[in-house]
Amino acid sequence: MAEENPLFFKQLLSGMDIGKSDSSAQQMANFIYLIGDKNTRECVIVDPAWDIDGILKVIEDEDMTLKGSLVTHYHPDHVGGSIFGMNIKGLAELMEKSPAPVYVNKHEADGLKQVTGLSDTDLRLTDSEEKIKVGEVDITFLHTPGHTPGSQCFRVGDYLVAGDTLFLQGCGRVDLPGGDSEEMYHTLTRRLAKIQDEIVLYPGHNYGGRPFDEMGNVRESNSYLQINRLEDWLAVMGG
């Protein structure tokens, strides 16, 4: 008998749930997500990195079948590659072991190919408000530039998977290559303003405190969401 709510959702913490022996994974504290359909046993990975074998083992243990990867943005701690002297396993290794389409925002594709070595045929380019189905579960892509030009969040049911766009107590840096302070301000004050208070935010890193929380609580506690003038924002964030 089919379950009434088919959503399968699992939050994995690098250095804890996967990559347990990797001190760099523990330090970076990335979240990886599995989203799928309990009935069809199909799922996708959000930001596969650090421990590809470990992620695939979780999928196997859950009796799920991998149907693709969703990329929040192209930084190597989320997709694999080299950063800060670390060589991180990610999409390149995943595509060798379990190839499936990689969904990336159209503004992020060139950067992703450069970082990971993937080809055009590996990618599916997305735009804001587009949807895909994993089984009968809808996932909506939201273009949220600022941290990088093609940063995107994923809305699935009552959850918002935000990558490095928004954390519980902060937001993504804008001083890295591709960062844009003014775009980040517009993302937080306009693009994400329509996300209801009861929607649960799932960020891209575990930066202390709770691993997730309702947007209403985040709006009350996150000082970056309380800046309502661009001039004040630029004074804090630069740009």
C-alpha positions as CSV (number, residue, x, y, z in Angstrom):
1,M,0.0,0.0,0.0
2,A,1.4,3.4,-1.0
3,E,2.3,5.8,1.8
4,E,0.2,8.9,2.2
5,N,3.3,11.1,2.3
6,P,5.9,9.5,0.0
7,L,8.7,12.0,0.8
8,F,12.0,10.4,1.7
9,F,14.4,13.0,3.2
10,K,17.7,12.4,4.9
11,Q,20.3,14.9,6.2
12,L,23.9,13.6,6.3
13,L,26.7,15.5,8.0
14,S,30.2,15.2,6.6
15,G,32.7,14.0,9.1
16,M,29.9,12.5,11.3
17,D,27.5,10.5,9.2
18,I,29.8,10.0,6.3
19,G,33.6,10.6,6.0
20,K,34.0,9.9,9.7
21,S,37.7,9.6,9.6
22,D,38.3,12.7,7.4
23,S,39.4,15.6,9.7
24,S,38.8,18.1,6.8
25,A,35.2,16.8,6.4
26,Q,34.7,17.3,10.1
27,Q,36.1,20.8,10.0
28,M,34.0,21.9,7.0
29,A,30.8,20.3,8.4
30,N,29.0,20.1,5.0
31,F,25.4,18.8,4.9
32,I,24.5,16.4,2.1
33,Y,20.9,15.5,1.5
34,L,19.0,12.6,0.0
35,I,15.5,13.4,-1.3
36,G,13.2,10.8,-2.8
37,D,10.0,8.8,-3.0
38,K,9.5,6.1,-0.4
39,N,7.1,4.3,-2.7
40,T,9.2,4.2,-5.9
41,R,12.5,4.0,-3.9
42,E,14.0,6.6,-6.1
43,C,16.2,9.5,-4.8
44,V,18.6,12.3,-5.7
45,I,21.6,13.6,-3.8
46,V,22.1,17.3,-3.0
47,D,25.7,18.3,-3.1
48,P,27.5,14.9,-3.2
49,A,31.0,15.4,-1.8
50,W,33.6,14.1,0.7
51,D,32.7,10.4,0.9
52,I,31.1,9.1,-2.2
53,D,31.3,5.5,-1.2
54,G,29.7,6.4,2.2
55,I,26.8,8.2,0.5
56,L,26.2,5.4,-1.9
57,K,26.3,3.0,1.0
58,V,23.5,5.0,2.8
59,I,21.4,4.9,-0.4
60,E,22.0,1.1,-0.7
61,D,21.1,0.6,3.0
62,E,17.9,2.6,2.5
63,D,17.0,0.4,-0.5
64,M,16.9,3.5,-2.8
65,T,17.9,3.9,-6.4
66,L,19.9,7.0,-7.4
67,K,18.4,9.1,-10.1
68,G,20.5,12.2,-10.1
69,S,22.4,14.9,-8.3
70,L,21.3,18.4,-7.4
71,V,24.0,21.1,-7.2
72,T,23.4,24.2,-4.9
73,H,26.6,25.8,-6.2
74,Y,30.0,24.9,-7.7
75,H,32.3,25.3,-4.7
76,P,34.5,22.1,-4.3
77,D,33.3,21.4,-0.7
78,H,29.9,20.8,-2.2
79,V,30.7,19.1,-5.5
80,G,34.3,17.9,-5.2
81,G,37.6,19.3,-6.4
82,S,40.5,21.3,-4.9
83,I,40.1,24.1,-2.3
84,F,42.2,25.4,0.5
85,G,44.8,22.7,-0.2
86,M,42.2,19.9,0.1
87,N,41.4,17.4,-2.7
88,I,37.7,16.5,-2.1
89,K,35.9,13.6,-3.8
90,G,32.7,14.5,-5.4
91,L,30.7,14.5,-8.6
92,A,33.6,13.2,-10.7
93,E,33.9,10.1,-8.5
94,L,30.2,9.7,-8.3
95,M,29.7,9.7,-12.0
96,E,32.3,6.9,-12.3
97,K,30.5,4.7,-9.8
98,S,26.8,5.6,-10.3
99,P,26.3,7.9,-13.3
100,A,23.1,9.9,-13.3
101,P,22.1,13.5,-14.5
102,V,23.5,16.4,-12.6
103,Y,21.1,19.3,-12.2
104,V,22.8,22.7,-12.0
105,N,21.6,26.3,-12.5
106,K,22.3,27.5,-16.0
107,H,24.5,30.3,-14.7
108,E,26.6,27.8,-12.8
109,A,27.3,25.2,-15.5
110,D,30.6,26.5,-16.8
111,G,32.0,26.9,-13.2
112,L,30.9,23.4,-12.3
113,K,32.5,21.9,-15.4
114,Q,35.8,23.7,-14.6
115,V,35.8,22.5,-11.0
116,T,34.7,18.9,-11.5
117,G,35.7,18.1,-15.1
118,L,32.2,17.0,-16.0
119,S,31.0,17.4,-19.6
120,D,27.9,19.1,-21.1
121,T,26.3,15.7,-21.5
122,D,26.5,15.0,-17.8
123,L,24.5,18.2,-17.0
124,R,20.9,19.2,-17.0
125,L,20.6,23.0,-16.8
126,T,17.9,24.5,-14.6
127,D,16.2,27.8,-14.3
128,S,14.3,29.4,-11.4
129,E,10.8,27.9,-10.6
130,E,11.5,24.8,-12.8
131,K,10.5,21.5,-11.2
132,I,11.5,17.9,-11.5
133,K,9.8,14.8,-10.1
134,V,11.5,12.1,-8.2
135,G,8.9,9.4,-8.2
136,E,5.8,11.4,-7.2
137,V,7.8,14.0,-5.2
138,D,8.1,17.5,-6.7
139,I,11.3,19.5,-6.3
140,T,11.3,23.1,-7.2
141,F,14.5,25.0,-8.2
142,L,14.9,28.5,-6.9
143,H,17.7,30.7,-8.3
144,T,19.3,32.5,-5.4
145,P,22.4,34.3,-6.6
146,G,24.8,36.1,-4.3
147,H,27.2,33.5,-2.9
148,T,27.8,32.5,-6.5
149,P,26.1,33.5,-9.8
150,G,24.1,30.3,-10.1
151,S,23.4,29.4,-6.5
152,Q,20.1,27.7,-6.1
153,C,17.9,26.4,-3.3
154,F,15.5,23.5,-3.5
155,R,11.9,23.5,-2.3
156,V,10.4,20.1,-1.5
157,G,7.2,19.9,0.4
158,D,7.6,22.0,3.6
159,Y,11.4,22.0,3.4
160,L,13.9,24.5,1.9
161,V,17.4,23.1,1.1
162,A,19.4,26.2,0.9
163,G,23.1,25.3,0.3
164,D,25.3,28.3,1.2
165,T,22.6,30.9,0.4
166,L,21.2,31.0,3.9
167,F,22.3,29.5,7.2
168,L,20.4,29.5,10.5
169,Q,22.7,32.2,11.9
170,G,24.1,33.8,8.7
171,C,24.4,33.7,5.0
172,G,26.9,32.7,2.4
173,R,30.1,34.7,1.9
174,V,30.2,37.2,-0.9
175,D,33.9,37.9,-1.0
176,L,34.8,34.7,-2.9
177,P,35.1,34.5,-6.8
178,G,31.7,35.0,-8.2
179,G,30.2,36.5,-5.1
180,D,28.0,39.5,-5.4
181,S,27.0,41.4,-2.2
182,E,24.0,43.3,-3.8
183,E,22.6,40.1,-5.4
184,M,22.8,38.4,-2.0
185,Y,20.8,41.2,-0.4
186,H,18.1,40.9,-3.1
187,T,18.1,37.2,-2.7
188,L,17.5,37.4,1.1
189,T,15.0,40.3,1.0
190,R,13.1,39.5,-2.2
191,R,13.7,36.1,-3.6
192,L,13.4,34.2,-0.3
193,A,10.8,36.6,1.2
194,K,8.0,34.5,-0.1
195,I,9.1,31.5,1.8
196,Q,6.5,31.0,4.6
197,D,7.5,31.0,8.3
198,E,6.5,27.4,8.8
199,I,8.8,26.1,6.0
200,V,11.9,24.3,7.5
201,L,15.3,25.6,6.5
202,Y,18.0,23.0,5.8
203,P,21.4,24.7,5.3
204,G,24.6,23.6,3.5
205,H,26.7,23.6,6.7
206,N,26.4,22.8,10.4
207,Y,27.6,26.0,11.9
208,G,26.6,25.3,15.4
209,G,23.2,25.1,17.1
210,R,20.3,23.3,15.4
211,P,20.9,21.5,12.1
212,F,17.5,22.9,10.8
213,D,14.8,25.3,11.9
214,E,11.6,26.9,10.8
215,M,12.0,30.1,8.7
216,G,10.0,32.1,11.2
217,N,12.5,31.3,13.9
218,V,15.4,32.0,11.5
219,R,14.0,35.4,10.6
220,E,13.8,36.3,14.3
221,S,17.3,35.1,15.2
222,N,19.4,35.7,12.0
223,S,20.7,39.3,12.0
224,Y,21.4,39.2,8.3
225,L,17.7,38.9,7.6
226,Q,17.0,42.0,9.7
227,I,18.8,44.4,7.5
228,N,16.2,46.2,5.4
229,R,18.3,48.8,3.6
230,L,20.9,48.1,0.9
231,E,23.1,50.8,2.2
232,D,23.2,49.2,5.6
233,W,23.8,45.8,4.0
234,L,26.8,47.0,2.0
235,A,28.3,48.7,5.1
236,V,28.2,45.3,6.8
237,M,29.0,42.9,3.9
238,G,31.0,45.2,1.6
239,G,30.6,45.4,-2.2
